[in-house]
Amino acid sequence: MNYYPVHLNLSGKKAVVAGGGPVAERKVFSLIAAGASVTVISPSLTKGLMEMKSAGSITHRGRAYRKGDVRGAFIVIAATDSEETNRLIASESPGLVNVVDVPKLCNFIAPSVVKRGPFVLSISTSGASPALSKSIRKELQRLYGNDIARYLGFVRKIRARALKEIGDRKKREAFLKGLGSPKVLGLLRKRGFGPVQDEIIARLATLTGKKNRQTQQS
């Protein structure tokens, strides 16, 4: 099956997760991190889900799934231990639905994700091997550490300065393009964030003829 890759804006969107086990906990954590309004339907909850409930992060319906529970949901995760219930949830879901480990009942699958601040990298084998996706994710996590997140925070600020301070259009475009060049990425891996930040600030100062005013990302 061919999937269309997309990153969703779930801020404030209604999400329903049926199930209260470890898999459901991981799904709920990801949904909350994305800003969704999450309702969990399950007679029991893991310790982690209980903590989320106590903190007011989720709404909990302490019972088995009932017909109609997904009405109005933007995204639904079926993670119960009942194949019959999961099939019912899939058939009733009005929008996006994922039945854990049963791709044929899903209209989307969740990829493995590497997240470093605003940097988000999704890995998928289109359901062929979730285990391989996980292995690749671990490899990429080692390759892209926290320096990439720090760099992107810095880039947001230095871009704003460059747009204001570099009057020559061609020089400005070349500078901005260079912020995302393979050379910069290579230097970031080899030397770390600090030296790369200093080099870019110095380059901007040369282009603008201004003193080396710091635009640092701690």
Order of alpha helices (4+ residues) and beta strands (2+ residues): beta-alpha-beta-alpha-beta-beta-alpha-beta-beta-beta-alpha-alpha-alpha-alpha-alpha
